[in-house]
Structures are given as C-alpha cells and as structure tokens.
Amino acid sequence: MITMLVTVAYAVYLWVLSSMTSLPVERTLTFFSPAWLQIPLSFEVSFWWNLLLSPLTIMCIVYLYSHEAIVGKEPRGLKEETGYKYYTRMRVFAVNGFSIAMALSVSLLSAIAFPSFPSESSMIGPLSTLVSSIMLWFVCYVVSSVWEEFAHAFFTWNTFVDVDNSFEGKSLTERYQITLSSFAKMGIVKTFPFIFGMTLGYMCRFVLCEIRIFLKYIRISFKKEEKASAL
C-alpha cells in the first residue's frame, strides 16, 4: 500500500512538473556521470517510465520478506551439514538483498531528483538510471561478498564471535573445505566472489598462524638455550 501511495504521489509530481514546464526527455545514455560515458540514443525516453520502479520495489520487498522460502529455516541445536548450508545460503541472500536495496535506492533518488533539472547535459534519465543501477548492484554484490567472506574467514572462524556452531571441533582447513563445497553447490558463477574472499581470508589467516607458530618455536628454543647456558 505504501509503495502504491508513493507511486501515485510521484505521478502527481511528474504531472505538476509537466504542467509548469516541459518535462525533459532523455536523448543520451549516461553511465553514472556525463563525464564518464555518454552514448546518443536514436529515440527519446520520458521520465514517466520511472513509474516502472513501483513493481520493481514490490519485487524487492517480496524477495527480502521471502527469507525462509529462499534460505530455509534456521537449524536449532544441530551441528550437522544443514547448519553450514543454512549459513552460506543466508550470507548470499543478505549480500544480494543489500545490493538490490542499494541499486533500487539510487534509482528512486534519481527518479525524484533528475526530472527537476532543466539542463539536459547534466540529466540522467530512466534508461541511464537503469543501466547505472545494474552496474551498482554488480559492484555492491562483488565488493560486499569478497569483504564479508574475507572478514568472516579471517576474524571469526573458531573464535568467540563465531555464530556458526556447526563447525565446532573442526580445524580451519576442514572448515574451509566444507564451506567451499557448500558454496560450490549453490553455483560457481553466483558464489565466485564469496569463494574468492573466503580463500583470501583463509590464506592470510593460515600464513599468519604458521608465522606465529614458527616464532613461538624459536622463542621456546631461545629460552631453552638461555637456561642451558645459565646452568
């Protein structure tokens, strides 16, 4: 209902602008900024096409509220493979939901702001907004998934902040192998940024752990030599 009311308010907004002055049309495809890339179009695109953002918003809301249908119910008290499968699905769902929300928010802000700009050189129309939003979704999806999995593998695995109890008693390598298998079963193309970030975090943590163990053995050996020389 709120989405439909906002859609009606936006239609009134466009009608008022068109009655006060001629509503501008989009004649060039602009990628984020006119200084970046502009491609002339052989047709004109009206700002009334922004009304299509209404069903897209409803689809986004339905996607975000279909958590259990997409991810599944959270396992309670289980330490079997349903646990880590749930958490990997939920991380993909959360990153994808965040990316869609970011792209849709930019589209909505552009739809409200740009019709009031009279200068066509600085105007970004509906088609340009759509293309830029798709690219923004892709960038948010890749960057967020890489960073999220890197931080998850580097900072939380087998530590006191780890929320996934299904890996209790497993080593870092075993945990990496199990999570990698879970991501791969969801589709390599879809989860490749997650796998890349997780692998990067695992490698950094593994190298640092090996360095710490190496330095620990050196310190122990050095202390033994000091005690032997003191005797």
Secondary structure, 3 states (H helix, E strand, C coil): CHHHHHHHHHHHHHHHHHHHCCCCEEEEEECCCCCCCEEEEEEEEEHHHHHHHHHHHHHHHHHHHCHHHHCCCCCCCCCCHHHHHHHHHHHHHHHHHHHHHHHHHHHHHHHHHHHHCCCCCCCCCHHHHHHHHHHHHHHHHHHHHHHHHHHHHHHHCCCCCCCCHHHCCCCHHHHHHHHHHHHHHCCHHHHHHHHHHHHHHHHHHHHHHHHHHHHHHHHHHHHHHHHHHHC
